[in-house]
């Protein structure tokens, strides 16, 4: 019977999604939603057919007006117990009993279909995803974070602290539930190794991609795909095995980070130089938001600060914010540049200060904030 087939389908689907953790992509959820709409439409179609059969039967057997036949059919099928609306002959009562038995299967299937659709978690997820996708589609110049583990959690906290737009891609249902219930981050439930999922996250419009997946193979795969889709993307990848660093860089990663290596260096430095580590924590914003490193393109400075030396521009005297370093077009840095260094448009300056000082610095020297 259609009823049992529908229930078996629902139970099988729930079993797969919960036990085997099958992840529904945007396309998969849309197909699932369309299947539910077709099932609902079929159930309503069966109810209409039942009413038409009853109406035509009463019209033919009892020779009643169409409206009376329709009303009698509706009362019988709905089992409201209003009694006989029209006097029934022996044939009419036989037809009524047939209609009631016939309705049991139709009505049970229709009710079970509607109930299962409204109780289906994937249908709710479809509408939730729809709202989320509307927000993600508005993102521009954002960062995509692949995976939501311990390291990605810290990445997201820092991005949120700096008011930088970002979206998280996570495949595990438990972690997406955590994202939904404990944060207000934009996220997609899907496999980051799929081009379709990366495109849903707006990789063509993104400026950065942060890979934090626990497998170097998956990180490598995503780096290759992302670099092909967006050649100008800045890609930062987690590294789990030191021997894979060269592969990730060849695939297109701009920066490769090995958390264990950084953690080991941090712990070893604490043994002999704890005060130095405390200072590093301060200037790297770990546990505080008082000190900020900011890298600013010289091309964004006002005309009077460009094309002249640091001393001639009086930029440090005017802002009371020190220039800690310069980044040249070839990528190398110069720490504590001398006062006679000329600020060229293709350079980047690195300044250090608290949040208020940096804000004041930008308001005084940036042409686009004048």
WOGI-V74340 format. One record per residue. N is the residue number from 1. RES is the residue in one letter. PHI is phi in whole degrees, -180 to 180 (* if undefined). PSI is psi in radians with two decimals (NA if undefined). Layout:
BEGIN
n res phi psi
N RES PHI PSI
N RES PHI PSI
END
This chain:
BEGIN
n res phi psi
1 X * 2.59
2 X -57 -0.59
3 X -60 -0.87
4 X -68 -0.62
5 X -63 -0.71
6 X -65 -0.76
7 X -67 -0.69
8 X -63 -0.70
9 X -62 -0.78
10 X -63 -0.81
11 X -64 -0.69
12 X -65 -0.71
13 X -66 -0.76
14 X -65 -0.65
15 X -62 -0.79
16 X -65 -0.75
17 X -71 -0.52
18 X -93 -0.75
19 X -83 -0.78
20 X -96 -0.07
21 X 57 0.80
22 X -71 2.29
23 X -98 2.24
24 X -88 2.11
25 X -79 3.11
26 X -59 -0.76
27 X -65 -0.75
28 X -63 -0.73
29 X -68 -0.64
30 X -64 -0.77
31 X -63 -0.71
32 X -63 -0.73
33 X -64 -0.73
34 X -66 -0.63
35 X -63 -0.74
36 X -63 -0.69
37 X -64 -0.72
38 X -64 -0.69
39 X -65 -0.72
40 X -66 -0.72
41 X -64 -0.68
42 X -66 -0.70
43 X -64 -0.74
44 X -66 -0.64
45 X -62 -0.73
46 X -63 -0.70
47 X -65 -0.71
48 X -63 -0.75
49 X -61 -0.73
50 X -61 -0.77
51 X -64 -0.71
52 X -65 -0.73
53 X -61 -0.79
54 X -64 -0.76
55 X -63 -0.85
56 X -65 -0.65
57 X -63 -0.83
58 X -66 -0.63
59 X -64 -0.74
60 X -76 -0.77
61 X -76 -0.82
62 X -100 -0.11
63 X 56 0.70
64 X -92 2.81
65 X -59 2.72
66 X -58 -0.76
67 X -65 -0.75
68 X -63 -0.68
69 X -66 -0.73
70 X -63 -0.78
71 X -66 -0.70
72 X -64 -0.69
73 X -64 -0.75
74 X -67 -0.72
75 X -64 -0.72
76 X -67 -0.81
77 X -67 -0.60
78 X -83 -0.19
79 X 53 0.75
80 X -80 -0.27
81 X 78 0.59
82 X -80 -0.15
83 X 89 -3.04
84 X -77 2.08
85 X -75 -0.58
86 X -124 2.62
87 X -62 2.30
88 X -110 2.40
89 X -82 -3.11
90 X -61 -0.76
91 X -66 -0.64
92 X -65 -0.70
93 X -70 -0.64
94 X -63 -0.75
95 X -65 -0.65
96 X -64 -0.76
97 X -63 -0.68
98 X -63 -0.72
99 X -65 -0.67
100 X -66 -0.80
101 X -65 -0.75
102 X -61 -0.60
103 X -73 -0.43
104 X -57 -0.83
105 X -67 -0.78
106 X -62 -0.85
107 X -67 -0.71
108 X -63 -0.74
109 X -65 -0.77
110 X -62 -0.81
111 X -64 -0.77
112 X -65 -0.63
113 X -66 -0.85
114 X -62 -0.76
115 X -63 -0.80
116 X -65 -0.63
117 X -68 -0.79
118 X -73 -0.37
119 X -94 -0.09
120 X -70 2.07
121 X -64 -0.49
122 X -73 -0.47
123 X -69 -0.77
124 X -62 -0.72
125 X -64 -0.59
126 X -61 -0.84
127 X -70 -0.61
128 X -64 -0.75
129 X -63 -0.61
130 X -61 -0.78
131 X -66 -0.72
132 X -63 -0.73
133 X -66 -0.57
134 X -63 -0.66
135 X -73 -0.70
136 X -66 -0.65
137 X -66 -0.30
138 X -88 -0.16
139 X -69 2.47
140 X -139 2.50
141 X 53 0.83
142 X -109 3.11
143 X -113 2.44
144 X -108 2.18
145 X -109 2.06
146 X -96 2.04
147 X 95 2.60
148 X -136 1.18
149 X -98 -2.74
150 X -63 -0.78
151 X -69 -0.74
152 X -64 -0.59
153 X -60 -0.73
154 X -68 -0.68
155 X -59 -0.80
156 X -65 -0.67
157 X -61 -0.77
158 X -68 -0.72
159 X -63 -0.73
160 X -66 -0.66
161 X -63 -0.61
162 X -90 0.11
163 X 58 0.63
164 X -95 2.29
165 X -69 2.44
166 X -157 2.83
167 X -137 2.46
168 X -104 2.39
169 X -110 2.13
170 X -140 2.41
171 X -97 -0.44
172 X -80 2.20
173 X -58 -0.65
174 X -63 -0.69
175 X -75 -0.59
176 X -68 -0.59
177 X -65 -0.65
178 X -65 -0.74
179 X -61 -0.70
180 X -71 -0.71
181 X -90 -0.50
182 X -109 -0.20
183 X -134 2.98
184 X -115 0.42
185 X -71 2.59
186 X -77 2.37
187 X -151 2.77
188 X -124 2.38
189 X -93 1.92
190 X -180 3.09
191 X -94 2.01
192 X -66 -0.29
193 X -77 -0.14
194 X -91 2.26
195 X -59 -0.63
196 X -60 -0.72
197 X -70 -0.72
198 X -61 -0.69
199 X -69 -0.61
200 X -63 -0.56
201 X -79 -0.01
202 X 78 0.74
203 X -66 -0.48
204 X -66 -0.48
205 X -98 -0.12
206 X -80 2.75
207 X -105 -0.42
208 X -142 2.64
209 X -133 2.18
210 X -112 2.06
211 X -99 2.13
212 X -129 0.41
213 X -69 2.57
214 X -73 -0.17
215 X -111 2.18
216 X -63 -0.57
217 X -63 -0.77
218 X -68 -0.71
219 X -59 -0.77
220 X -62 -0.75
221 X -63 -0.77
222 X -68 -0.68
223 X -60 -0.78
224 X -61 -0.81
225 X -65 -0.80
226 X -64 -0.71
227 X -65 -0.60
228 X -71 -0.68
229 X -74 -0.74
230 X -133 1.59
231 X -60 -0.46
232 X -91 0.12
233 X -72 2.41
234 X -86 2.08
235 X -114 2.16
236 X -118 2.11
237 X -120 2.44
238 X -72 2.52
239 X -121 2.20
240 X -101 -0.54
241 X -124 2.13
242 X -58 -0.49
243 X -71 -0.24
244 X -93 -0.01
245 X -61 -0.81
246 X -63 -0.65
247 X -64 -0.76
248 X -65 -0.69
249 X -68 -0.70
250 X -66 -0.57
251 X -70 -0.36
252 X 129 0.10
253 X -72 2.27
254 X -76 -0.64
255 X -137 2.47
256 X -125 2.23
257 X -122 2.28
258 X -111 1.77
259 X -56 -0.68
260 X -63 -0.66
261 X -67 -0.76
262 X -65 -0.74
263 X -64 -0.68
264 X -65 -0.73
265 X -63 -0.73
266 X -60 -0.83
267 X -68 -0.68
268 X -66 -0.65
269 X -67 -0.58
270 X -62 -0.45
271 X -63 -0.79
272 X -112 -0.45
273 X -130 1.07
274 X -64 -0.60
275 X -67 -0.61
276 X -66 -0.68
277 X -65 -0.69
278 X -61 -0.68
279 X -67 -0.73
280 X -61 -0.70
281 X -60 -0.70
282 X -64 -0.86
283 X -80 -0.23
284 X -100 0.14
285 X 70 0.32
286 X -77 1.98
287 X 79 0.10
288 X -153 2.79
289 X -126 0.50
290 X -87 -0.57
291 X -114 2.37
292 X -132 2.29
293 X -93 2.30
294 X -133 2.30
295 X -108 2.16
296 X -127 2.34
297 X -71 2.33
298 X -60 -0.53
299 X -62 -0.34
300 X -87 -0.17
301 X -74 2.77
302 X -64 2.76
303 X -57 -0.65
304 X -69 -0.27
305 X -99 -0.09
306 X -105 2.59
307 X 77 0.15
308 X -133 2.95
309 X -73 2.88
310 X -60 -0.70
311 X -67 -0.79
312 X -66 -0.62
313 X -73 -0.37
314 X 55 0.51
315 X -66 -0.67
316 X -73 -0.65
317 X -68 -0.62
318 X -73 -0.55
319 X -107 -0.31
320 X 60 0.50
321 X -122 2.14
322 X -75 2.52
323 X -89 1.92
324 X -83 -0.41
325 X -168 2.91
326 X -127 2.45
327 X -110 2.14
328 X -88 2.84
329 X -57 -0.51
330 X -80 -0.03
331 X 102 -0.23
332 X -86 2.70
333 X -109 2.59
334 X -119 2.07
335 X -85 2.54
336 X 46 1.09
337 X -61 2.48
338 X -67 2.74
339 X -60 -0.46
340 X -82 0.00
341 X -66 2.24
342 X -86 2.30
343 X -84 1.85
344 X -94 2.63
345 X -60 -0.43
346 X -91 0.17
347 X -95 2.91
348 X -124 2.37
349 X -104 2.52
350 X -113 2.10
351 X -119 2.75
352 X -131 2.30
353 X -177 3.09
354 X -80 3.07
355 X -60 -0.72
356 X -67 -0.69
357 X -64 -0.74
358 X -66 -0.70
359 X -62 -0.75
360 X -67 -0.69
361 X -58 -0.83
362 X -64 -0.70
363 X -66 -0.51
364 X -87 -0.57
365 X -113 -0.32
366 X -86 2.32
367 X -69 -0.62
368 X -81 0.02
369 X -120 0.21
370 X -72 NA
END
